[in-house]
Amino acid sequence: MDSSNVTATTPSDGASPLRPHNPFRLSAEEDGRDAELVAEIRRGSADALEALPRRHQAFVYNLAVRFSCSPADAEDAAQEILIKAVINLDGFENRSSFRTWLYRIAINHLRNLHRGKRDLDSWTFDAYGRGLDATPDLDLPDPAAVPVDVKLLVDEARLGCTTGMLLCLDREQRLVYIIGEIFGATDAVAAEVLEIGRDAFRQKLRRARRDLHAFMNDKCGLVNRDNPCRCEKKTRAFMAAGYVDPHSLRFARERVVAVREVAARALPVLTDCDGLCADVYAAHPFYEPVDTARHVRQRLDEPGFRARLGI
């Protein structure tokens, strides 16, 4: 999408809400800014207590969206992760970066998110493929009969379907793929955040790519033009099934930037299946989150909160 349409205010640390610092590709200088904010919080700065989670809230939220396939659940998860980090800031030690510490909290929170619920634990590529095959191909809805632009409905079908494919990966594969393939983390950073070895991370990423990309190459018309499945043909059927609600779009937005604009990673080579699949997700929107930092600031007024932080 055209990132020139984005309108956003700029926080005091210089990052736009829709072009935040990518925590998975940060420089030592950016890690240093986190350390400065932590030090300011420990000296009693309420402003720093709001600024620190704001630096990371967009990526925490976007990580949770792709993990859960639910913006509403992701909003709750992002708030819980950031508040958990701030409440436990006295347990942060400077032996590692704040980024590593925070995203370990995020990863562990998501690993246990809604543990046992079918929507996160029982999807398989076989079942997903059967569902797509059983979904009829229909003409696009009448533009006069829907409350939004038909293109947005097609975008909603595309984004919802391809995000749903991520749920067919198991939890660990999903996290590895999101961090490594979509957000472009190096093996060093990803291994540190996931608390595994670099070789183990690379092996897990290869397996996640293999499973997801094989399915997309077999089913998805975005990746393989020989596949009959087309977002435009499935949109009306998705609407009838309740997957696309024209009155309440979950994924499609008119004014967003693409993940590729924010992740600041090399664009994939598009001559093979891996490159084409990666580009599908690189083109997904990077969503502006609810301002969780404001909620953290509000918690300052709760009895005992400042004392727990030692400020």
BELTAHU-V152080 format. One record per backbone hydrogen bond with DSSP energy under -1.0 kcal/mol. NH is the residue of the N-H (numbers start at 1). CO is the residue of the C=O. E is the energy in kcal/mol with one decimal. If there is no record, write none. Layout:
BEGIN
NH:CO:E ; NH:CO:E
END
This chain:
BEGIN
5:2:-1.6 ; 6:3:-1.5 ; 11:15:-1.2 ; 14:11:-1.8 ; 17:9:-1.0 ; 25:22:-1.7 ; 31:27:-2.2 ; 32:28:-2.0 ; 33:29:-1.4 ; 34:30:-1.7 ; 35:31:-2.1 ; 36:32:-2.2 ; 37:33:-2.1 ; 38:34:-2.5 ; 39:35:-2.2 ; 40:36:-2.3 ; 41:37:-2.4 ; 42:38:-2.1 ; 44:41:-1.8 ; 45:40:-2.4 ; 49:45:-1.2 ; 50:46:-1.1 ; 51:47:-2.4 ; 52:48:-2.5 ; 54:50:-1.3 ; 55:51:-1.6 ; 57:53:-1.8 ; 60:56:-2.3 ; 61:57:-2.4 ; 62:58:-2.6 ; 63:59:-2.4 ; 64:60:-2.0 ; 65:61:-2.4 ; 66:62:-1.8 ; 67:63:-1.6 ; 68:64:-2.6 ; 69:65:-2.5 ; 74:70:-2.6 ; 75:71:-2.2 ; 76:72:-1.8 ; 77:73:-2.7 ; 78:74:-2.9 ; 79:75:-2.0 ; 80:76:-2.4 ; 81:77:-2.8 ; 82:78:-2.4 ; 83:79:-2.4 ; 84:80:-2.3 ; 85:81:-2.2 ; 86:82:-2.2 ; 87:83:-2.8 ; 88:84:-1.7 ; 89:86:-1.5 ; 91:88:-2.3 ; 92:89:-1.6 ; 96:93:-1.3 ; 101:97:-2.1 ; 102:98:-3.2 ; 103:99:-2.7 ; 104:100:-1.6 ; 105:101:-1.6 ; 106:102:-2.2 ; 107:103:-2.6 ; 108:104:-2.5 ; 109:105:-2.3 ; 110:106:-2.5 ; 111:107:-2.5 ; 112:108:-1.1 ; 113:110:-1.3 ; 115:112:-1.3 ; 117:114:-2.5 ; 120:117:-1.3 ; 121:117:-1.3 ; 122:118:-1.8 ; 128:124:-2.5 ; 129:125:-2.7 ; 130:126:-2.2 ; 131:127:-2.2 ; 132:128:-2.2 ; 133:129:-2.5 ; 134:130:-2.0 ; 138:233:-2.8 ; 145:142:-2.1 ; 153:149:-1.2 ; 154:150:-2.2 ; 155:151:-2.6 ; 156:152:-2.4 ; 157:153:-2.2 ; 158:154:-2.6 ; 159:155:-3.2 ; 160:156:-2.6 ; 161:157:-2.2 ; 162:158:-2.5 ; 163:159:-2.2 ; 164:160:-2.1 ; 165:161:-1.4 ; 167:164:-1.1 ; 168:165:-1.5 ; 169:166:-1.5 ; 174:170:-2.8 ; 175:171:-2.2 ; 176:172:-2.4 ; 177:173:-2.7 ; 178:174:-2.6 ; 179:175:-2.5 ; 180:176:-2.8 ; 181:177:-2.2 ; 182:177:-1.8 ; 183:178:-2.4 ; 185:179:-2.6 ; 190:186:-2.8 ; 191:187:-2.2 ; 192:188:-1.7 ; 193:189:-2.4 ; 194:190:-2.8 ; 196:191:-2.0 ; 201:197:-2.3 ; 202:198:-2.4 ; 203:199:-2.3 ; 204:200:-2.5 ; 205:201:-2.6 ; 206:202:-2.2 ; 207:203:-2.1 ; 208:204:-2.5 ; 209:205:-2.8 ; 210:206:-2.6 ; 211:207:-2.5 ; 212:208:-2.6 ; 213:209:-2.8 ; 214:210:-1.7 ; 215:211:-1.5 ; 216:212:-2.4 ; 217:213:-2.6 ; 218:214:-1.4 ; 219:215:-1.9 ; 220:216:-2.2 ; 224:220:-2.4 ; 227:224:-2.2 ; 234:230:-1.5 ; 235:231:-1.2 ; 238:234:-2.7 ; 239:235:-2.2 ; 240:236:-2.4 ; 241:237:-2.0 ; 242:239:-1.0 ; 243:238:-2.1 ; 244:238:-1.3 ; 248:245:-1.7 ; 259:284:-2.6 ; 260:282:-2.6 ; 261:258:-1.4 ; 263:259:-3.2 ; 276:272:-2.1 ; 277:273:-2.9 ; 278:274:-2.5 ; 279:275:-1.8 ; 280:276:-1.5 ; 281:277:-1.4 ; 282:278:-2.1 ; 283:279:-1.6 ; 286:257:-2.7 ; 292:290:-2.1 ; 296:292:-2.1 ; 297:293:-2.2 ; 298:294:-2.0 ; 299:295:-1.5 ; 300:297:-1.2 ; 301:298:-1.6 ; 302:299:-1.8 ; 305:302:-1.9 ; 308:304:-1.9 ; 309:305:-1.4 ; 311:306:-2.4
END
